[in-house]
């Protein structure tokens, strides 16, 4: 089977690490279902799947983000920007699998474990709220200064490695389009 990676998945479950990964690119290459699909209910996501190729930005808890591409199956529909759980070898980032079982389980349980908010983006949101709360809605000059302050905060987050180039550009465009 083209997408079979049970041996690697087993090794990574035993000796690898888990992380979240943002989907930077995705291409569906087919779909399939198990024999139980005819008898299963709609809320059982484990009986059907989508075969796909994905380019991911893996966000480990204890190291810098890295990018990887993988062919896998998914039980839930995903698109660019979504998060998926992965298992990886910290000494060889090419050894990576999507933990599609965990993703399906989280979706069936109604939890958001697979799509937990990125702590770095949460920090950015908190800073934006602080700036908005501290910025009086008075004069246009104050609004211009507030935008300038927010741009400086974004540049600082980017310099510290909290924001990627793409995230910086997106947030900068939002701020510049406000005025």
N, C-alpha and C positions, 0 to 999 in steps of 0.2 A: 504494500500500500504506500502510495507516494508521500502521504503526510504522517505516516507512522513514526513515532519517536518515543515509544514506550520505554525502551532501554535507557535513553538519555533522561527521560522524565523520572524514571525510578532512581537513577544515580543522583539527580539534582534534588529530589525529595529527601534523599538520605544525607547528602554531603553539600548541597548547594545552599543558596540563599534565596529568599523571596523578596520581591519588590513590586512596586507599581510601575506601570509604563504607560506613557502617553502615546497614542497612535498618531504618528506624523503622516503616514500614508497607508492606504489599505486598498486591496484589489480582491474582489471575490472571484474565485476560480471554479466554483461548483457548489453542490450541496448534496446531502445524503441523509439517510435515516436508518435507524435500526429496526429489527423485526418487531420490537415492542411499540413502534410508533402508531400502529393501527389501533392498539388497545389503550394507549395512554391518553391522559387528559391534556387539555391545552396548557395547563400550568406545569407540566413536566417537560422541562427544557432539555433534558438529557437524551431524548430519543431522536432528535434531528439536529443537524449541524450544517455549517457553512464552511467550505474549504476556502482558505484565503492566504494571501501574502500580505505581510504587514511590515512597515518600517516603524520602529519604536524608539522612543526616548525613555530609557530605563532610569528610574529615580531611586537608587538604593538609599536605605536609611543611614548607612555608614560610609558613604563615599560620594565622589562626584558623579553626576549623570553621564550616561554614555548611550550611543545609538547602536542599534542592531536591527537586522532584517531577519524575518522568520516566516516559514510556511507552516501553517497550522490549521486546526479546525476551531470553530467557535460555536457555542450553542445559543448565543444571543447576538442580535444584530448590533454591529458597531460601526462607527464612522470616525473620520479624522477628528482628533481632539478628545475622543473618549479615552478612558483609562481602563487598563486590563491588568490582572495580576500575572506576574511572571516568576519563573524559577531560573536562576543563572549560576554559573560557576564564577566565583570572584576572581579566579586566576586566569580564566579564559572566557571573555565576554561573548565569544562566538558560540559557546555552549549555553543556549538559552531556549526555553520553551514557554509558551503561554500556558498558564494554569487554567485551562478552559473549564475544568471541573469545578474549581473554586469560584470562577466567574458565574457559572450556571447556578451553583448552590446559593450564592449571594443574591442573584436575581430572583430565584424561587422563594428564598426566605424573606425577600423584600428589604434586605439590608443594603447598605451602600459601601460595604467593605471594599469592593473592587473599584469603586469610584470615589474613594475618600478624597476630600479636598486636599490640594497640594499645599503643604504648610508654607511654602514660599509665597504662593499667591494669596494665602490667607493673611500673611504679613503685609502684603501690598494693599489688600482690601482694608485692613485695619488702619494703615497709614492714610489711605484716601479718606476714610471716615473721620480720622483725627483732623486732617486738613480741612475737610468740609465743615466740621463742627467749630473749628477755631477761626474760620473765615467768615467775617460778617458780610451779610448780603447788602452792603451799603453802596459805595461808589464804584464805578467801572475801573478806576485805578486799583482799588483793592482786589477786584476780580482778576485783573491782569497780574498783580503781584502773587495772588494765590496760585494762578496757573503756573507762573514761573517757579514758585516754591515747589509745586507738585512735580514739575519737570526735573528740578534739581534732585528731589527725592528719588525719582525714577532712575536718574543717572547714577546716584549713589548705590541704589539696589543693584543696578547693572554692573557697576564697578566691583561690588562685593560678590558677584556671581550668583545673586539671588534670582535675577531675571536674565533670560536668554536674549539674544539680539532681536529675535522675532517678537518676544513678549514686550521688550522695550519699545519697539517700533509700533506695536498695536496700541499700547497704553499712551504713548506720546501722541499718536494720531487722534485718540479719543479726546485728550486734553486740548490739543490745538483746534479741533473741530467744535469745541464748546463756544468759542468766542466768535 
